[in-house]
Amino acid sequence: MTRFTLAFILALGGFVVGTALGARHASAQELPLGVVAEKPADGRFVKIDEGYMVPYQTTIPGTEISFDMVPIPGGEFVMGSPEDEDERRDDEGPQFKVRVEPFWMGQFEVTWQEYKRYMDLHDIFKEFQSQGIRMVTEQRKIDAITAPSSLYDPSFTFDAGDDPRQPAATMTQYAAKQYTKWLSIITGQFYRLPSEAEWEYACRAGTKTAYSFGDDPEQLEEYAWYDDNSDYERHEVGQKKPNPWGLYDMHGNVSEWVLDAYDENGYPHGETDNVLAADEALQWPTAAYPLVVRGGSWELYAEDCRSAARLATDDEEWKVEDPNIPKSPWWFTTEPSTGVGFRIMRPLNEPASRDGKEKFWRTNVKQIEKDVRFRIDSEGKGAEGIVDPQLPAAIEKLKQGKR
């Protein structure tokens, strides 16, 4: 639990407003969620023009499930690893400088108790369709998301654990993006996956060493669940030490999705003295894979948990146990994808337009879009539905009608 929590959350006209403890004189309507006017007496905070970014906790509407966000200061850093770092790989360079704007990041990886609320939408959307309500029309298509098909064989996903406080895993990047769109619309706050540069910046937390705590892998057990100590299962989030900026499990437990495509030749920017903005460094995918996941996991080695370490996705290998044609656009089934999850971020300055937000939520890959449509329209697997601030009430009404 963070030092600062929401005093209240009020859904109003599609927006969620609230204050963090300590905001005595600024009303929730004047400042964004997670920003206070006065300097906090203690705890983490980030000074900005509007006041101070602080940690906050918010609840997923229609549930009693909450999640915590931690402020990350803006700044510059050197991305990638130096050539003399132990266990360094060629795809971690060449190093280059990146400028990152302030944002909030999930204090923990997204857990099963959070992710299963998104999974529940499959049956809910199907029921809406059977009743002919909340249909996806051409006018409302921009507010639609797809919900994942039921797991083909849950043992592949849950063999490493499904405790509510364990990090959710085995979802594709497409599914993680759909989750962030759903969460954004029902809360009224803009959430998305971090870019690779934003993720590494947050993981390093101002450090230049192999890990956020130093260079000695012998200390990793204090900060991470990985191959040597995981007992071959995922663990509840927040059980190890956090990094200097208060983020837990940035090393190990599950690897985490970022937005970027993977290039086996390393970073395409080359060695340059120019400082790139984080969005300039972002490599938007044009194919389903390879993409990038970061942070190591419970089934990977210590060197895979370094701040600069990268893991490339391989959809064919990661879906071996999925017998469907096409393979699921929402799920992976095979190691090492059983150790892949994600964490969310929220930029201080969000895109001004809806299309700017959609860029972070949609797949950007036509083949995935075709697979999604085939699965839903031809096979009846997966479901599509409208997300808006009225969705929680519609779900509750649906449940009441079944009682």
ABEGO torsion letter per residue (X at the ends): XBABBBABBBBBGGBBBBBBBGBAABBAAABBBGBBABBBABEBBBBBAAEBBBBBBBBBBGBABBBBBBBBBBEBBBBEBBAABBGBBAAAOBBBBBBBBBBBBBABBBBAAAAAAAAAAAAAAAAAAAAGBGBBBAAAAAABBBBBBBBABAAAAAAAEABAABBBBGBBAAAAAAAAAAAAAAAGBBBBBBBAAAAAAAAAGGBABABAAEABAAAAAAABBBAAAAGGBBBBBGABBBBAAGBBGABEGBBBBBABBBBAAEBAAEBBABBBBAAAABBBBABAOBBBBBGEBAABBAAAABAABBBBBBAAAAAAABABOBBBAABBABOAAAABBBBBBBBABBBABAAAAAAAABAGBAAAAAAAAAAAAAAGBEBBBBBBAAAAAAAAAAAAAAX
